[in-house]
């Protein structure tokens, strides 16, 4: 089993690591548990003289194949008893040898395997040792790792470990079509696991949603940050644009898989209206925070270079202001200055300006705020997906885009670390709960606000009116 290293925090230590066991595979564990390991194995070193001339690795491969043969013969002896001696208690009979194939270094290597039949001679008895070494599960994982490392199917064999000329001459399973089939099967499994994962145990504090384009196919991905600061790829959906229908379907799928949408959650978005409307439609208490970096980039697109540099400096200074009200006032004043000379930039600056200060209004500490005031966390994950698929030139369908995106997300998950300032996430949860309770409380007003109120009964001057949204309470007479 493979060991992974994860960062853990211990008392008076920094950066110490502890091993984390990989997810268990019951069928594979059963096969490995049934393998018979002999106490001693004899290797004919004289027969490996040619492999030794090709290097130590080729010599080890030749010795390893001899060990596999010895292990299979040991299992046969366990089942059928010592050769040449009658054993009335034997469970099987020797039935000669046959050609077999085992997995070795990303290849399929031909060997000679012993055959065993039941004592009554009615059926073949499988050898657990041979079944273990003949499994193709490793080939699929290796094919996906090599392809994500930008090794093409044509050059796949060149990226494998050298096993010696003798073994190489009899090996199979490295053709372009074979590697492509394994990669497709592996990525289909990765996509199925990603989209079927149970989310009921996640306690998310923040959610980020963004899109990535693969040759005209838009894949919208969602990543969540839990109360411990761990980032989780949640799901992916494919469409032509980041429209509200596509994003809503993605978030509804997360809810159907057990994600709790009733608790307040900080949703960090890039400013697209479709993302905000979808989040508000699915979550009961979303707190929208717009990415400050996207806001700066959007405003700069409406300005010439000289003016853009000055405006960017002033916007960054306003966002760094510890007082969110003062910072927002500075940007509103900046928008007033741009009204006459660059009205497009002024309008872009005013649009959703208050939501760019959401993190500051929640009093998030600076170490955690650096992560939550932008969508860099999800964009870095998307960039990993783009990098792994850089060599793909022909995108056949949206399914192919989904498979590559899912494989990239799972590869990015291996590189995830806990967010900076994760110790402040419980305080952020408390701030979100307080914000939701204040938002849900009815606001008492003394006059009619727009068309929000309607009368329950009575005359025009009566006070029996209520708010359609349930957020306001009328105090006094209709005005």
SEDRENKE-425984 format. One record per residue (C-alpha): x, y, z. Coordinates in Angstrom, 3 decimals, decimal comma. Layout:
<rs>
{r {X Y Z}} ...
</rs>
This chain:
<rs>
{r {0,000 0,000 0,000}} {r {1,159 3,495 -0,757}} {r {1,937 5,956 2,030}} {r {1,159 9,645 1,727}} {r {2,681 12,386 3,867}} {r {0,406 15,048 5,317}} {r {1,242 18,106 7,357}} {r {0,143 17,892 10,983}} {r {0,393 20,326 13,842}} {r {1,756 19,068 17,136}} {r {2,654 20,752 20,361}} {r {5,973 22,639 20,126}} {r {6,762 21,184 16,711}} {r {6,636 22,637 13,229}} {r {6,428 20,826 9,927}} {r {6,497 17,315 11,373}} {r {4,801 14,706 9,209}} {r {2,924 11,510 9,940}} {r {2,055 8,787 7,407}} {r {-1,504 8,504 6,187}} {r {-2,568 5,149 4,768}} {r {-4,139 5,065 1,317}} {r {-7,776 4,081 0,939}} {r {-8,234 0,343 1,355}} {r {-9,172 -1,856 -1,598}} {r {-10,969 -4,975 -0,213}} {r {-10,553 -7,182 -3,333}} {r {-6,868 -6,353 -3,617}} {r {-6,369 -6,874 0,108}} {r {-8,033 -10,298 -0,171}} {r {-5,737 -11,313 -3,017}} {r {-2,626 -10,131 -1,185}} {r {-3,718 -11,939 1,991}} {r {-4,058 -15,212 0,085}} {r {-0,558 -15,043 -1,401}} {r {1,772 -17,736 -0,052}} {r {5,214 -16,394 0,827}} {r {7,928 -19,058 1,045}} {r {10,538 -18,759 3,768}} {r {13,463 -18,993 1,337}} {r {13,798 -18,587 -2,435}} {r {16,737 -19,754 -4,559}} {r {17,725 -17,587 -7,542}} {r {19,859 -18,929 -10,384}} {r {22,298 -16,036 -10,662}} {r {24,220 -17,693 -13,490}} {r {21,143 -17,349 -15,718}} {r {21,094 -13,590 -15,067}} {r {24,562 -12,803 -16,408}} {r {23,130 -11,143 -19,519}} {r {20,780 -8,931 -17,487}} {r {23,661 -7,866 -15,249}} {r {25,466 -6,437 -18,262}} {r {22,456 -4,173 -18,920}} {r {22,479 -2,664 -15,457}} {r {21,393 -3,323 -11,925}} {r {17,691 -2,668 -12,602}} {r {17,524 -5,251 -15,391}} {r {19,310 -7,734 -13,104}} {r {16,759 -7,073 -10,327}} {r {13,885 -7,562 -12,785}} {r {15,256 -10,949 -13,855}} {r {15,725 -11,988 -10,240}} {r {12,208 -10,781 -9,431}} {r {10,658 -12,910 -12,167}} {r {12,434 -15,945 -10,769}} {r {11,061 -15,117 -7,332}} {r {7,521 -14,922 -8,811}} {r {7,980 -18,393 -10,311}} {r {9,209 -19,732 -6,960}} {r {6,220 -18,212 -5,152}} {r {3,740 -19,795 -7,567}} {r {5,451 -23,205 -7,207}} {r {5,305 -22,832 -3,421}} {r {1,566 -22,191 -3,591}} {r {1,115 -25,225 -5,849}} {r {2,973 -27,353 -3,311}} {r {0,675 -26,056 -0,579}} {r {-2,388 -27,082 -2,571}} {r {-1,209 -30,341 -4,165}} {r {1,525 -31,469 -1,779}} {r {5,185 -32,220 -2,592}} {r {5,799 -33,330 -6,143}} {r {6,290 -37,120 -6,557}} {r {4,720 -38,003 -3,194}} {r {1,186 -39,225 -2,732}} {r {-0,800 -37,028 -0,352}} {r {-4,320 -38,342 0,419}} {r {-5,258 -35,003 2,007}} {r {-4,375 -32,906 -1,021}} {r {-6,983 -30,468 -2,261}} {r {-5,755 -30,175 -5,855}} {r {-3,782 -31,885 -8,594}} {r {-0,944 -30,531 -10,709}} {r {-2,025 -29,918 -14,272}} {r {1,163 -28,872 -16,080}} {r {2,075 -25,346 -17,141}} {r {0,632 -22,717 -19,448}} {r {1,467 -19,241 -20,760}} {r {0,619 -16,352 -18,470}} {r {0,986 -12,577 -18,296}} {r {1,969 -10,451 -15,287}} {r {2,237 -6,703 -14,781}} {r {5,754 -5,311 -14,552}} {r {6,856 -1,679 -14,783}} {r {3,815 -0,510 -16,745}} {r {3,972 -3,450 -19,154}} {r {2,421 -6,878 -19,580}} {r {5,216 -9,498 -19,452}} {r {4,802 -13,099 -20,578}} {r {5,759 -15,878 -18,152}} {r {5,105 -19,587 -17,703}} {r {2,642 -20,306 -14,917}} {r {1,726 -23,629 -13,266}} {r {-1,824 -24,935 -13,503}} {r {-3,760 -26,714 -10,757}} {r {-7,114 -28,499 -10,858}} {r {-9,347 -29,654 -8,058}} {r {-8,762 -33,091 -6,529}} {r {-11,774 -34,410 -8,421}} {r {-10,432 -32,882 -11,635}} {r {-13,680 -31,014 -12,259}} {r {-12,486 -27,419 -12,355}} {r {-9,428 -25,162 -12,452}} {r {-8,104 -23,900 -9,101}} {r {-6,921 -20,285 -9,334}} {r {-3,555 -19,361 -7,860}} {r {-3,738 -16,299 -5,609}} {r {-0,095 -15,472 -6,327}} {r {-0,664 -15,355 -10,071}} {r {-3,905 -13,387 -9,732}} {r {-2,096 -10,788 -7,623}} {r {0,741 -10,261 -10,104}} {r {-1,553 -10,433 -13,149}} {r {-3,861 -7,659 -11,919}} {r {-4,137 -4,732 -14,376}} {r {-5,203 -2,201 -11,733}} {r {-1,684 -0,816 -11,519}} {r {-1,553 -0,322 -15,296}} {r {-4,531 2,039 -15,236}} {r {-3,114 4,136 -12,407}} {r {0,291 4,329 -14,088}} {r {-1,248 5,278 -17,437}} {r {-3,111 8,176 -15,817}} {r {-0,014 9,347 -13,932}} {r {2,122 9,303 -17,089}} {r {-0,505 11,058 -19,213}} {r {-1,065 13,762 -16,594}} {r {2,717 14,214 -16,563}} {r {2,440 15,162 -20,272}} {r {3,835 11,910 -21,668}} {r {2,008 11,150 -24,916}} {r {0,764 7,712 -25,885}} {r {3,446 7,558 -28,610}} {r {6,239 8,096 -26,095}} {r {4,712 6,100 -23,260}} {r {7,155 3,187 -23,561}} {r {10,122 5,572 -23,428}} {r {8,958 6,840 -20,035}} {r {8,899 3,403 -18,419}} {r {11,618 1,854 -16,310}} {r {14,208 -0,241 -18,186}} {r {13,638 -3,940 -17,601}} {r {16,264 -5,486 -19,869}} {r {16,243 -6,484 -23,530}} {r {14,982 -10,022 -22,867}} {r {11,912 -8,893 -20,941}} {r {11,323 -5,922 -23,232}} {r {11,181 -8,175 -26,285}} {r {8,295 -10,211 -24,843}} {r {6,379 -7,367 -23,204}} {r {3,032 -6,035 -24,452}} {r {0,460 -3,420 -23,465}} {r {2,405 -0,277 -24,398}} {r {0,747 0,535 -27,721}} {r {-1,012 3,849 -28,231}} {r {-4,462 2,266 -28,310}} {r {-3,853 0,221 -25,153}} {r {-2,634 3,268 -23,197}} {r {-5,552 5,356 -24,477}} {r {-8,100 2,739 -23,372}} {r {-6,553 2,506 -19,913}} {r {-6,451 6,291 -19,533}} {r {-10,084 6,649 -20,582}} {r {-11,134 3,960 -18,106}} {r {-9,062 5,527 -15,305}} {r {-10,418 9,039 -15,888}} {r {-13,986 7,744 -16,108}} {r {-13,453 6,168 -12,701}} {r {-11,991 9,418 -11,362}} {r {-14,981 11,405 -12,660}} {r {-17,455 8,920 -11,189}} {r {-15,728 9,010 -7,796}} {r {-15,684 12,815 -7,782}} {r {-19,347 13,172 -8,693}} {r {-20,561 10,405 -6,352}} {r {-18,585 11,334 -3,236}} {r {-20,679 11,722 -0,069}} {r {-20,590 15,334 1,169}} {r {-22,736 14,932 4,269}} {r {-19,725 14,842 6,593}} {r {-18,240 18,126 5,301}} {r {-18,603 21,215 7,465}} {r {-17,869 23,916 4,908}} {r {-17,184 27,503 5,886}} {r {-16,346 28,883 2,433}} {r {-17,244 27,973 -1,145}} {r {-15,555 29,064 -4,382}} {r {-16,942 28,520 -7,882}} {r {-15,210 29,261 -11,181}} {r {-14,995 27,962 -14,739}} {r {-12,289 26,576 -17,020}} {r {-12,501 26,317 -20,815}} {r {-11,296 23,329 -22,820}} {r {-11,582 24,152 -26,541}} {r {-15,092 25,589 -26,339}} {r {-16,275 23,381 -23,474}} {r {-16,808 25,323 -20,237}} {r {-16,349 23,244 -17,087}} {r {-17,581 24,921 -13,896}} {r {-15,838 23,592 -10,795}} {r {-16,618 24,096 -7,113}} {r {-14,174 23,850 -4,224}} {r {-15,029 24,078 -0,540}} {r {-12,989 24,970 2,546}} {r {-14,007 23,135 5,699}} {r {-13,738 24,229 9,311}} {r {-10,239 22,707 9,563}} {r {-8,931 24,665 6,569}} {r {-8,811 21,688 4,190}} {r {-9,801 22,328 0,557}} {r {-12,120 19,826 -1,128}} {r {-12,930 19,600 -4,860}} {r {-16,711 19,173 -4,772}} {r {-17,871 18,721 -8,338}} {r {-17,710 19,768 -11,980}} {r {-20,355 20,495 -14,636}} {r {-19,945 21,043 -18,374}} {r {-21,674 23,587 -20,636}} {r {-20,925 26,323 -23,126}} {r {-20,848 29,278 -20,672}} {r {-21,031 29,982 -16,936}} {r {-24,794 30,505 -17,045}} {r {-27,145 30,371 -14,082}} {r {-28,762 27,103 -15,189}} {r {-25,438 25,282 -15,372}} {r {-24,163 26,569 -12,012}} {r {-27,508 25,946 -10,305}} {r {-27,476 22,356 -11,539}} {r {-23,973 21,884 -10,150}} {r {-24,923 23,271 -6,723}} {r {-28,168 21,274 -6,605}} {r {-26,092 18,160 -7,266}} {r {-23,904 19,034 -4,284}} {r {-27,017 19,425 -2,138}} {r {-28,375 16,086 -3,307}} {r {-25,093 14,425 -2,319}} {r {-25,512 15,586 1,276}} {r {-23,940 19,045 1,401}} {r {-25,545 21,137 4,141}} {r {-27,015 24,255 2,511}} {r {-28,910 25,485 5,572}} {r {-25,935 26,905 7,480}} {r {-24,419 30,290 6,602}} {r {-21,503 29,989 4,191}} {r {-19,089 32,498 2,677}} {r {-19,286 32,301 -1,131}} {r {-16,249 33,868 -2,808}} {r {-17,099 34,564 -6,461}} {r {-15,501 36,415 -9,351}} {r {-18,438 38,778 -9,848}} {r {-20,399 36,915 -12,520}} {r {-24,110 37,489 -11,947}} {r {-24,942 33,893 -12,884}} {r {-22,779 32,568 -10,052}} {r {-24,367 34,869 -7,470}} {r {-27,942 34,076 -8,558}} {r {-27,259 30,323 -8,502}} {r {-25,731 30,477 -5,035}} {r {-28,677 32,472 -3,696}} {r {-31,126 30,004 -5,244}} {r {-29,589 26,926 -3,599}} {r {-28,129 28,070 -0,257}} {r {-30,364 29,362 2,512}} {r {-27,912 31,862 3,997}} {r {-25,141 32,654 1,494}} {r {-22,815 35,548 2,274}} {r {-21,468 36,803 -1,062}} {r {-17,888 38,060 -1,229}} {r {-16,600 39,297 -4,572}} {r {-12,989 38,774 -5,562}} {r {-11,011 41,979 -5,132}} {r {-8,443 40,999 -7,767}} {r {-11,169 40,488 -10,377}} {r {-12,604 43,892 -9,507}} {r {-9,216 45,556 -10,022}} {r {-8,693 43,766 -13,350}} {r {-12,193 44,652 -14,566}} {r {-11,708 48,350 -13,803}} {r {-8,271 48,431 -15,454}} {r {-9,734 47,117 -18,730}} {r {-11,621 50,402 -19,106}} {r {-8,557 52,604 -18,554}} {r {-5,380 53,519 -20,441}} {r {-2,164 52,143 -19,009}} {r {-0,989 55,320 -17,257}} {r {-4,314 55,911 -15,536}} {r {-4,764 52,180 -14,791}} {r {-1,570 52,053 -12,749}} {r {-2,673 54,952 -10,559}} {r {-6,184 53,582 -10,126}} {r {-4,870 50,129 -9,234}} {r {-2,614 51,638 -6,552}} {r {-5,524 53,530 -5,005}} {r {-7,815 50,491 -5,112}} {r {-5,246 48,278 -3,414}} {r {-4,742 50,931 -0,727}} {r {-8,493 51,093 -0,127}} {r {-8,794 47,313 0,120}} {r {-5,893 47,290 2,612}} {r {-7,667 49,782 4,870}} {r {-8,600 48,031 8,151}} {r {-11,823 50,079 8,242}} {r {-14,122 48,673 5,522}} {r {-16,417 51,721 5,589}} {r {-13,500 54,086 5,022}} {r {-12,117 51,880 2,268}} {r {-15,488 51,714 0,516}} {r {-15,831 55,516 0,806}} {r {-12,413 55,957 -0,816}} {r {-13,445 53,811 -3,780}} {r {-16,778 55,620 -4,128}} {r {-14,858 58,886 -4,237}} {r {-12,565 57,375 -6,868}} {r {-15,595 56,395 -8,943}} {r {-16,899 59,979 -8,754}} {r {-13,538 61,223 -10,050}} {r {-13,683 58,803 -12,983}} {r {-17,274 59,672 -13,914}} {r {-16,370 62,434 -16,369}} {r {-13,205 61,083 -17,987}} {r {-13,812 57,317 -17,888}} {r {-17,493 56,562 -17,172}} {r {-17,085 52,889 -18,090}} {r {-14,441 52,404 -15,400}} {r {-16,583 54,293 -12,884}} {r {-19,576 52,060 -13,577}} {r {-17,455 48,927 -13,324}} {r {-16,052 50,130 -9,997}} {r {-19,472 50,836 -8,495}} {r {-20,999 47,523 -9,614}} {r {-21,038 45,188 -6,603}} {r {-18,554 47,377 -4,714}} {r {-19,978 46,614 -1,259}} {r {-19,549 42,860 -1,766}} {r {-15,795 43,281 -2,258}} {r {-15,595 44,405 1,387}} {r {-17,566 41,459 2,794}} {r {-14,500 39,724 4,220}} {r {-13,351 42,948 5,868}} {r {-16,802 43,580 7,375}} {r {-16,729 40,098 8,902}} {r {-13,517 41,099 10,734}} {r {-11,521 38,213 9,288}} {r {-7,871 38,292 10,476}} {r {-5,329 39,282 7,786}} {r {-3,737 35,825 7,467}} {r {-7,080 34,232 6,594}} {r {-8,354 37,266 4,693}} {r {-5,542 36,914 2,144}} {r {-7,071 33,587 1,111}} {r {-10,735 34,604 1,168}} {r {-10,641 38,032 -0,469}} {r {-9,855 36,487 -3,872}} {r {-10,641 33,330 -5,842}} {r {-6,974 32,327 -6,090}} {r {-7,653 29,023 -4,304}} {r {-9,980 27,729 -7,017}} {r {-8,008 29,400 -9,826}} {r {-4,803 27,637 -8,786}} {r {-6,664 24,334 -8,937}} {r {-7,981 25,225 -12,394}} {r {-4,472 26,134 -13,537}} {r {-3,285 22,662 -12,521}} {r {-6,044 21,172 -14,701}} {r {-4,963 23,351 -17,625}} {r {-1,322 22,416 -17,173}} {r {-1,993 18,674 -17,152}} {r {-4,061 18,902 -20,336}} {r {-1,692 21,218 -22,204}} {r {-0,685 18,510 -24,700}} {r {-4,250 17,677 -25,755}} {r {-4,839 19,033 -29,265}} {r {-8,147 17,435 -30,243}} {r {-11,097 17,622 -27,849}} {r {-13,676 15,140 -29,067}} {r {-16,588 15,931 -26,764}} {r {-17,730 17,450 -23,515}} {r {-17,304 14,067 -21,840}} {r {-13,613 14,151 -22,661}} {r {-13,342 17,630 -21,142}} {r {-15,090 16,404 -17,984}} {r {-12,759 13,402 -17,700}} {r {-9,610 15,495 -18,038}} {r {-10,963 18,127 -15,647}} {r {-11,855 15,514 -13,007}} {r {-8,431 13,874 -13,320}} {r {-6,771 17,273 -12,914}} {r {-8,889 18,084 -9,847}} {r {-7,930 14,840 -8,126}} {r {-4,279 15,450 -9,014}} {r {-4,529 18,979 -7,601}} {r {-6,052 17,587 -4,411}} {r {-2,790 15,739 -3,748}} {r {-1,005 19,108 -3,661}} {r {-3,497 20,861 -1,387}} {r {-2,428 22,229 1,961}} {r {-4,534 23,800 4,644}} {r {-5,274 27,455 4,020}} {r {-3,257 30,115 5,792}} {r {-4,915 31,273 8,980}} {r {-7,065 28,140 9,283}} {r {-7,078 28,525 13,071}} {r {-9,362 31,556 12,612}} {r {-12,033 29,624 10,699}} {r {-14,150 28,911 13,854}} {r {-14,249 32,663 14,468}} {r {-15,347 33,162 10,849}} {r {-18,119 30,611 11,356}} {r {-19,323 32,548 14,396}} {r {-19,243 35,798 12,398}} {r {-21,266 34,188 9,600}} {r {-23,859 32,912 12,077}} {r {-24,138 36,372 13,613}} {r {-24,444 37,958 10,177}} {r {-27,213 35,527 9,216}} {r {-29,146 36,179 12,421}} {r {-28,985 39,940 11,844}} {r {-30,039 39,545 8,231}} {r {-32,989 37,314 9,117}} {r {-34,286 39,693 11,800}} {r {-37,163 41,934 10,559}} {r {-36,197 45,565 10,008}} {r {-38,636 48,123 11,410}} {r {-39,339 50,975 8,985}} {r {-41,629 53,984 9,279}} {r {-42,517 54,496 5,605}} {r {-43,386 52,513 2,494}} {r {-40,267 51,194 0,771}} {r {-40,787 50,734 -2,970}} {r {-43,393 48,052 -3,632}} {r {-42,252 45,749 -0,863}} {r {-45,381 46,180 1,292}} {r {-48,996 45,304 0,635}} {r {-52,076 45,733 2,784}} {r {-53,633 42,800 4,592}} {r {-56,902 44,696 4,848}} {r {-58,395 47,933 5,909}} {r {-58,449 51,307 4,212}} {r {-55,626 53,027 2,343}} {r {-54,499 54,802 5,480}} {r {-54,436 51,653 7,598}} {r {-51,294 50,065 8,912}} {r {-52,192 46,420 8,210}} {r {-49,450 45,789 5,692}} {r {-46,570 43,321 5,508}} {r {-43,365 42,805 3,592}} {r {-43,468 40,308 0,732}} {r {-39,987 39,069 1,659}} {r {-40,745 38,987 5,379}} {r {-37,717 41,176 6,091}} {r {-39,457 44,455 7,109}} {r {-42,090 45,412 9,668}} {r {-44,141 48,579 9,224}} {r {-44,138 50,866 12,233}} {r {-47,017 53,356 12,084}} {r {-49,283 54,409 9,262}} {r {-48,757 54,011 5,526}} {r {-46,818 56,964 4,113}} 
</rs>
